[in-house]
Amino acid sequence: MIKILEFKERQQNTLQGFVTIQMTNIGLEIRNITVHQKNDSRWIGMPAKPYEKDGKTQYSYIVHFYDKEMGDKFKDAVLQALDEYRRQDNDSLAF
């Protein structure tokens, strides 16, 4: 099960913000997952470390799914949990 601990909104190009999750069934927390959207397409980016190559900033993933199907399932679960988190957050603001 994925639980959202925090979402920091930051709109820049496709970037929508940063999310921190807990995978409660295995006791793992992942911070700074990026959330992106362009038109109707949404995706996440796993935490990465920047480095310089040929004068340009590149990124090396810290966590990566080598199995695309598992990565897609994880992405869908994170986005679903984030949608629910944001709905609950908006509901708590209603008077």
MODELLER restraints for C-alpha pairs under 7 A, 6 or more apart:
rsr = mdl.restraints
at = mdl.atoms
rsr.add(forms.Gaussian(group=physical.xy_distance, feature=features.Distance(at['CA:1:A'], at['CA:23:A']), mean=5.70, stdev=0.5))
rsr.add(forms.Gaussian(group=physical.xy_distance, feature=features.Distance(at['CA:1:A'], at['CA:24:A']), mean=5.72, stdev=0.5))
rsr.add(forms.Gaussian(group=physical.xy_distance, feature=features.Distance(at['CA:1:A'], at['CA:25:A']), mean=5.99, stdev=0.5))
rsr.add(forms.Gaussian(group=physical.xy_distance, feature=features.Distance(at['CA:2:A'], at['CA:21:A']), mean=6.51, stdev=0.5))
rsr.add(forms.Gaussian(group=physical.xy_distance, feature=features.Distance(at['CA:2:A'], at['CA:22:A']), mean=5.69, stdev=0.5))
rsr.add(forms.Gaussian(group=physical.xy_distance, feature=features.Distance(at['CA:2:A'], at['CA:23:A']), mean=4.75, stdev=0.5))
rsr.add(forms.Gaussian(group=physical.xy_distance, feature=features.Distance(at['CA:2:A'], at['CA:24:A']), mean=6.35, stdev=0.5))
rsr.add(forms.Gaussian(group=physical.xy_distance, feature=features.Distance(at['CA:2:A'], at['CA:78:A']), mean=6.67, stdev=0.5))
rsr.add(forms.Gaussian(group=physical.xy_distance, feature=features.Distance(at['CA:2:A'], at['CA:81:A']), mean=6.59, stdev=0.5))
rsr.add(forms.Gaussian(group=physical.xy_distance, feature=features.Distance(at['CA:3:A'], at['CA:21:A']), mean=5.58, stdev=0.5))
rsr.add(forms.Gaussian(group=physical.xy_distance, feature=features.Distance(at['CA:3:A'], at['CA:22:A']), mean=5.11, stdev=0.5))
rsr.add(forms.Gaussian(group=physical.xy_distance, feature=features.Distance(at['CA:3:A'], at['CA:23:A']), mean=6.47, stdev=0.5))
rsr.add(forms.Gaussian(group=physical.xy_distance, feature=features.Distance(at['CA:3:A'], at['CA:81:A']), mean=6.60, stdev=0.5))
rsr.add(forms.Gaussian(group=physical.xy_distance, feature=features.Distance(at['CA:4:A'], at['CA:20:A']), mean=6.10, stdev=0.5))
rsr.add(forms.Gaussian(group=physical.xy_distance, feature=features.Distance(at['CA:4:A'], at['CA:21:A']), mean=4.59, stdev=0.5))
rsr.add(forms.Gaussian(group=physical.xy_distance, feature=features.Distance(at['CA:4:A'], at['CA:22:A']), mean=6.43, stdev=0.5))
rsr.add(forms.Gaussian(group=physical.xy_distance, feature=features.Distance(at['CA:4:A'], at['CA:81:A']), mean=6.52, stdev=0.5))
rsr.add(forms.Gaussian(group=physical.xy_distance, feature=features.Distance(at['CA:4:A'], at['CA:82:A']), mean=6.36, stdev=0.5))
rsr.add(forms.Gaussian(group=physical.xy_distance, feature=features.Distance(at['CA:4:A'], at['CA:85:A']), mean=6.62, stdev=0.5))
rsr.add(forms.Gaussian(group=physical.xy_distance, feature=features.Distance(at['CA:5:A'], at['CA:20:A']), mean=5.48, stdev=0.5))
rsr.add(forms.Gaussian(group=physical.xy_distance, feature=features.Distance(at['CA:5:A'], at['CA:21:A']), mean=5.50, stdev=0.5))
rsr.add(forms.Gaussian(group=physical.xy_distance, feature=features.Distance(at['CA:5:A'], at['CA:22:A']), mean=6.90, stdev=0.5))
rsr.add(forms.Gaussian(group=physical.xy_distance, feature=features.Distance(at['CA:6:A'], at['CA:19:A']), mean=5.67, stdev=0.5))
rsr.add(forms.Gaussian(group=physical.xy_distance, feature=features.Distance(at['CA:6:A'], at['CA:20:A']), mean=5.20, stdev=0.5))
rsr.add(forms.Gaussian(group=physical.xy_distance, feature=features.Distance(at['CA:7:A'], at['CA:17:A']), mean=6.87, stdev=0.5))
rsr.add(forms.Gaussian(group=physical.xy_distance, feature=features.Distance(at['CA:7:A'], at['CA:18:A']), mean=5.67, stdev=0.5))
rsr.add(forms.Gaussian(group=physical.xy_distance, feature=features.Distance(at['CA:7:A'], at['CA:19:A']), mean=4.44, stdev=0.5))
rsr.add(forms.Gaussian(group=physical.xy_distance, feature=features.Distance(at['CA:7:A'], at['CA:20:A']), mean=6.53, stdev=0.5))
rsr.add(forms.Gaussian(group=physical.xy_distance, feature=features.Distance(at['CA:8:A'], at['CA:17:A']), mean=5.40, stdev=0.5))
rsr.add(forms.Gaussian(group=physical.xy_distance, feature=features.Distance(at['CA:8:A'], at['CA:18:A']), mean=5.14, stdev=0.5))
rsr.add(forms.Gaussian(group=physical.xy_distance, feature=features.Distance(at['CA:8:A'], at['CA:19:A']), mean=6.39, stdev=0.5))
rsr.add(forms.Gaussian(group=physical.xy_distance, feature=features.Distance(at['CA:9:A'], at['CA:16:A']), mean=5.96, stdev=0.5))
rsr.add(forms.Gaussian(group=physical.xy_distance, feature=features.Distance(at['CA:9:A'], at['CA:17:A']), mean=4.15, stdev=0.5))
rsr.add(forms.Gaussian(group=physical.xy_distance, feature=features.Distance(at['CA:9:A'], at['CA:18:A']), mean=6.49, stdev=0.5))
rsr.add(forms.Gaussian(group=physical.xy_distance, feature=features.Distance(at['CA:10:A'], at['CA:16:A']), mean=5.29, stdev=0.5))
rsr.add(forms.Gaussian(group=physical.xy_distance, feature=features.Distance(at['CA:10:A'], at['CA:17:A']), mean=4.37, stdev=0.5))
rsr.add(forms.Gaussian(group=physical.xy_distance, feature=features.Distance(at['CA:11:A'], at['CA:17:A']), mean=6.44, stdev=0.5))
rsr.add(forms.Gaussian(group=physical.xy_distance, feature=features.Distance(at['CA:14:A'], at['CA:36:A']), mean=5.06, stdev=0.5))
rsr.add(forms.Gaussian(group=physical.xy_distance, feature=features.Distance(at['CA:14:A'], at['CA:37:A']), mean=5.15, stdev=0.5))
rsr.add(forms.Gaussian(group=physical.xy_distance, feature=features.Distance(at['CA:14:A'], at['CA:38:A']), mean=5.70, stdev=0.5))
rsr.add(forms.Gaussian(group=physical.xy_distance, feature=features.Distance(at['CA:15:A'], at['CA:34:A']), mean=6.97, stdev=0.5))
rsr.add(forms.Gaussian(group=physical.xy_distance, feature=features.Distance(at['CA:15:A'], at['CA:35:A']), mean=5.99, stdev=0.5))
rsr.add(forms.Gaussian(group=physical.xy_distance, feature=features.Distance(at['CA:15:A'], at['CA:36:A']), mean=4.48, stdev=0.5))
rsr.add(forms.Gaussian(group=physical.xy_distance, feature=features.Distance(at['CA:15:A'], at['CA:37:A']), mean=6.63, stdev=0.5))
rsr.add(forms.Gaussian(group=physical.xy_distance, feature=features.Distance(at['CA:16:A'], at['CA:35:A']), mean=5.43, stdev=0.5))
rsr.add(forms.Gaussian(group=physical.xy_distance, feature=features.Distance(at['CA:16:A'], at['CA:36:A']), mean=5.26, stdev=0.5))
rsr.add(forms.Gaussian(group=physical.xy_distance, feature=features.Distance(at['CA:16:A'], at['CA:37:A']), mean=6.72, stdev=0.5))
rsr.add(forms.Gaussian(group=physical.xy_distance, feature=features.Distance(at['CA:17:A'], at['CA:34:A']), mean=5.91, stdev=0.5))
rsr.add(forms.Gaussian(group=physical.xy_distance, feature=features.Distance(at['CA:17:A'], at['CA:35:A']), mean=5.43, stdev=0.5))
rsr.add(forms.Gaussian(group=physical.xy_distance, feature=features.Distance(at['CA:18:A'], at['CA:32:A']), mean=5.21, stdev=0.5))
rsr.add(forms.Gaussian(group=physical.xy_distance, feature=features.Distance(at['CA:18:A'], at['CA:33:A']), mean=5.46, stdev=0.5))
rsr.add(forms.Gaussian(group=physical.xy_distance, feature=features.Distance(at['CA:18:A'], at['CA:34:A']), mean=4.66, stdev=0.5))
rsr.add(forms.Gaussian(group=physical.xy_distance, feature=features.Distance(at['CA:18:A'], at['CA:35:A']), mean=6.05, stdev=0.5))
rsr.add(forms.Gaussian(group=physical.xy_distance, feature=features.Distance(at['CA:19:A'], at['CA:31:A']), mean=6.51, stdev=0.5))
rsr.add(forms.Gaussian(group=physical.xy_distance, feature=features.Distance(at['CA:19:A'], at['CA:32:A']), mean=5.57, stdev=0.5))
rsr.add(forms.Gaussian(group=physical.xy_distance, feature=features.Distance(at['CA:19:A'], at['CA:33:A']), mean=5.21, stdev=0.5))
rsr.add(forms.Gaussian(group=physical.xy_distance, feature=features.Distance(at['CA:19:A'], at['CA:34:A']), mean=6.44, stdev=0.5))
rsr.add(forms.Gaussian(group=physical.xy_distance, feature=features.Distance(at['CA:20:A'], at['CA:30:A']), mean=5.75, stdev=0.5))
rsr.add(forms.Gaussian(group=physical.xy_distance, feature=features.Distance(at['CA:20:A'], at['CA:31:A']), mean=4.30, stdev=0.5))
rsr.add(forms.Gaussian(group=physical.xy_distance, feature=features.Distance(at['CA:20:A'], at['CA:32:A']), mean=5.84, stdev=0.5))
rsr.add(forms.Gaussian(group=physical.xy_distance, feature=features.Distance(at['CA:20:A'], at['CA:33:A']), mean=6.50, stdev=0.5))
rsr.add(forms.Gaussian(group=physical.xy_distance, feature=features.Distance(at['CA:21:A'], at['CA:29:A']), mean=5.62, stdev=0.5))
rsr.add(forms.Gaussian(group=physical.xy_distance, feature=features.Distance(at['CA:21:A'], at['CA:30:A']), mean=5.41, stdev=0.5))
rsr.add(forms.Gaussian(group=physical.xy_distance, feature=features.Distance(at['CA:21:A'], at['CA:31:A']), mean=6.48, stdev=0.5))
rsr.add(forms.Gaussian(group=physical.xy_distance, feature=features.Distance(at['CA:22:A'], at['CA:28:A']), mean=5.69, stdev=0.5))
rsr.add(forms.Gaussian(group=physical.xy_distance, feature=features.Distance(at['CA:22:A'], at['CA:29:A']), mean=4.32, stdev=0.5))
rsr.add(forms.Gaussian(group=physical.xy_distance, feature=features.Distance(at['CA:22:A'], at['CA:30:A']), mean=6.49, stdev=0.5))
rsr.add(forms.Gaussian(group=physical.xy_distance, feature=features.Distance(at['CA:23:A'], at['CA:29:A']), mean=6.20, stdev=0.5))
rsr.add(forms.Gaussian(group=physical.xy_distance, feature=features.Distance(at['CA:32:A'], at['CA:47:A']), mean=5.76, stdev=0.5))
rsr.add(forms.Gaussian(group=physical.xy_distance, feature=features.Distance(at['CA:33:A'], at['CA:44:A']), mean=6.57, stdev=0.5))
rsr.add(forms.Gaussian(group=physical.xy_distance, feature=features.Distance(at['CA:33:A'], at['CA:45:A']), mean=5.62, stdev=0.5))
rsr.add(forms.Gaussian(group=physical.xy_distance, feature=features.Distance(at['CA:33:A'], at['CA:46:A']), mean=4.97, stdev=0.5))
rsr.add(forms.Gaussian(group=physical.xy_distance, feature=features.Distance(at['CA:33:A'], at['CA:47:A']), mean=5.47, stdev=0.5))
rsr.add(forms.Gaussian(group=physical.xy_distance, feature=features.Distance(at['CA:34:A'], at['CA:44:A']), mean=5.36, stdev=0.5))
rsr.add(forms.Gaussian(group=physical.xy_distance, feature=features.Distance(at['CA:34:A'], at['CA:45:A']), mean=4.82, stdev=0.5))
rsr.add(forms.Gaussian(group=physical.xy_distance, feature=features.Distance(at['CA:34:A'], at['CA:46:A']), mean=6.58, stdev=0.5))
rsr.add(forms.Gaussian(group=physical.xy_distance, feature=features.Distance(at['CA:35:A'], at['CA:43:A']), mean=6.09, stdev=0.5))
rsr.add(forms.Gaussian(group=physical.xy_distance, feature=features.Distance(at['CA:35:A'], at['CA:44:A']), mean=4.56, stdev=0.5))
rsr.add(forms.Gaussian(group=physical.xy_distance, feature=features.Distance(at['CA:35:A'], at['CA:45:A']), mean=6.51, stdev=0.5))
rsr.add(forms.Gaussian(group=physical.xy_distance, feature=features.Distance(at['CA:36:A'], at['CA:42:A']), mean=5.61, stdev=0.5))
rsr.add(forms.Gaussian(group=physical.xy_distance, feature=features.Distance(at['CA:36:A'], at['CA:43:A']), mean=5.29, stdev=0.5))
rsr.add(forms.Gaussian(group=physical.xy_distance, feature=features.Distance(at['CA:36:A'], at['CA:44:A']), mean=5.89, stdev=0.5))
rsr.add(forms.Gaussian(group=physical.xy_distance, feature=features.Distance(at['CA:37:A'], at['CA:43:A']), mean=6.50, stdev=0.5))
rsr.add(forms.Gaussian(group=physical.xy_distance, feature=features.Distance(at['CA:43:A'], at['CA:75:A']), mean=6.73, stdev=0.5))
rsr.add(forms.Gaussian(group=physical.xy_distance, feature=features.Distance(at['CA:44:A'], at['CA:75:A']), mean=6.27, stdev=0.5))
rsr.add(forms.Gaussian(group=physical.xy_distance, feature=features.Distance(at['CA:46:A'], at['CA:61:A']), mean=6.63, stdev=0.5))
rsr.add(forms.Gaussian(group=physical.xy_distance, feature=features.Distance(at['CA:46:A'], at['CA:63:A']), mean=6.17, stdev=0.5))
rsr.add(forms.Gaussian(group=physical.xy_distance, feature=features.Distance(at['CA:46:A'], at['CA:64:A']), mean=6.90, stdev=0.5))
rsr.add(forms.Gaussian(group=physical.xy_distance, feature=features.Distance(at['CA:47:A'], at['CA:61:A']), mean=6.04, stdev=0.5))
rsr.add(forms.Gaussian(group=physical.xy_distance, feature=features.Distance(at['CA:47:A'], at['CA:62:A']), mean=5.75, stdev=0.5))
rsr.add(forms.Gaussian(group=physical.xy_distance, feature=features.Distance(at['CA:47:A'], at['CA:63:A']), mean=6.48, stdev=0.5))
rsr.add(forms.Gaussian(group=physical.xy_distance, feature=features.Distance(at['CA:48:A'], at['CA:59:A']), mean=5.77, stdev=0.5))
rsr.add(forms.Gaussian(group=physical.xy_distance, feature=features.Distance(at['CA:48:A'], at['CA:60:A']), mean=5.24, stdev=0.5))
rsr.add(forms.Gaussian(group=physical.xy_distance, feature=features.Distance(at['CA:48:A'], at['CA:61:A']), mean=4.10, stdev=0.5))
rsr.add(forms.Gaussian(group=physical.xy_distance, feature=features.Distance(at['CA:48:A'], at['CA:62:A']), mean=5.09, stdev=0.5))
rsr.add(forms.Gaussian(group=physical.xy_distance, feature=features.Distance(at['CA:49:A'], at['CA:59:A']), mean=5.45, stdev=0.5))
rsr.add(forms.Gaussian(group=physical.xy_distance, feature=features.Distance(at['CA:49:A'], at['CA:60:A']), mean=5.22, stdev=0.5))
rsr.add(forms.Gaussian(group=physical.xy_distance, feature=features.Distance(at['CA:49:A'], at['CA:61:A']), mean=6.34, stdev=0.5))
rsr.add(forms.Gaussian(group=physical.xy_distance, feature=features.Distance(at['CA:49:A'], at['CA:62:A']), mean=6.68, stdev=0.5))
rsr.add(forms.Gaussian(group=physical.xy_distance, feature=features.Distance(at['CA:50:A'], at['CA:57:A']), mean=6.38, stdev=0.5))
rsr.add(forms.Gaussian(group=physical.xy_distance, feature=features.Distance(at['CA:50:A'], at['CA:58:A']), mean=5.65, stdev=0.5))
rsr.add(forms.Gaussian(group=physical.xy_distance, feature=features.Distance(at['CA:50:A'], at['CA:59:A']), mean=4.43, stdev=0.5))
rsr.add(forms.Gaussian(group=physical.xy_distance, feature=features.Distance(at['CA:50:A'], at['CA:60:A']), mean=6.36, stdev=0.5))
rsr.add(forms.Gaussian(group=physical.xy_distance, feature=features.Distance(at['CA:51:A'], at['CA:57:A']), mean=5.64, stdev=0.5))
rsr.add(forms.Gaussian(group=physical.xy_distance, feature=features.Distance(at['CA:51:A'], at['CA:58:A']), mean=5.34, stdev=0.5))
rsr.add(forms.Gaussian(group=physical.xy_distance, feature=features.Distance(at['CA:51:A'], at['CA:59:A']), mean=6.04, stdev=0.5))
rsr.add(forms.Gaussian(group=physical.xy_distance, feature=features.Distance(at['CA:52:A'], at['CA:58:A']), mean=5.94, stdev=0.5))
rsr.add(forms.Gaussian(group=physical.xy_distance, feature=features.Distance(at['CA:65:A'], at['CA:71:A']), mean=5.27, stdev=0.5))
